[in-house]
């Protein structure tokens, strides 16, 4: 990561979001600092505060970001294909597989992403 004016390592210790949170509480942090704590790391060539601010600029606020659906996020995913191997090698799904699949489908519905297909690789077949 390149160092820049927003590199946390270049900030005085008391101005770093984590230290500021511990010393003065969440109310002392600006939205980019709160988001930087959640992101934990930046992007190549950017400190964590830069992508945090870019997300806030795009979605307007932390609340706007929290209410964004998957199609508005970086990957712009509108649909997915679930694909995985079956650890047991069985062609039929186990109860655990069915439970996880139901949970994933429910999570996808929350963010308005459609499931196009679900492929399981078994020892002898794909179902």
N, C-alpha and C positions, 0 to 999 in steps of 0.2 A: 504494500500500500504506500503510495506517495504521501509525503507529509505535506500538509497545507494548513491554512489558517484555521480550519475546522477540525484538524486532527486532535483527538482528545489528548494525546500525549504532549501536544504543544500547549495545551491550556494549563493555566495554573491549577494545582491540585484542587483548590477550593471551588473552582469554576467547572470542574468535570461533573457531568450529570449524576453519576453514582455517588460521589462524595458529597455533592450538593444535596442530594436526596437524604442521605444519612444525617447530615449536619442540620439541614433546615426544613426537611419534609417535602412532600410532593407539591405543596402549594408554591414552593419557591422555584419550581421548574417550569420552563416554557414548554409548549406542546412539542417542539422538535426535540427537546431534551428528554421528555417522557417517552416519545417514540424511539429515540436512540437507545434508551435502556432496553426496550423490548426487542429491537433489531439486533443489538449487541455487537454487530460488526458492519463495516462499510462495504463498499464495492472496490474493485481494483482501481486505484488512482483517486479514491474518495474516502474521506473519513466517514464515520457513521452518521454524523450530523447532516451531511449533504444529501444522502438518499432519504433521510427522515424528512428534511425540509421539502424535498421534491415530492414526496408522497402527500404531504400536507398541502402543498401548492395545488396538486392535481385533484385532491378530494375535498379541499376546503377546511377541514378540521379533523381532529381525532374521531369525532362522532361520524363525520362523513366517510372516513376510511373504514370505520367499524361497520357501517351500514352498506358498504359497497358490495355488490354481488360479484361472483367469480368472473363474469364477462367484463366487468370494469377493471379487474386487476391485471397485473402485468402479462400474464399468459393469454388473456382474453379467451379463456376456454369456455365454450358454450356446451360442449359435450365431451364425454370420455369413453374409452373402451377399457374395461377392467380386464386385466390379464395377469395370471399368476400360475405358478406350478402348484400342484397338490403335494404336500410333504409326504403323505402316505403312499402316493402313487395310484390311488384309487380313482376310477372314472366317475363315481358318484360323489357328490358333495357331502361332507360330514356335517353334523349339526353345528359344529364350531364355524365351518366355512359359511353355512347358511346364515348364522347369527352375524358374522362379520360383514357379509354381503348386505344384509338388511341395514346394519348400522351405517355402512358406507353410502348406500342408496338414500337413507334419511339425511345424512350430511350433505350429499349432493343436492337434494331437493332444497335444503336451507339456503344454498347459494345459487340456485337456479341453473344447475348444470345437469344436462340430460345424460343418462347412461345409454350408449348406443348398443353395447354388447358386453358380455361377460364370458371370457374364455378361461378355462382351467386346463392346464396341461397335466395329463396323467401319464402313466407309463406306456399305455397303449393307445390312448385316444384323447382328442380334444373335445370337451363338451360345452 
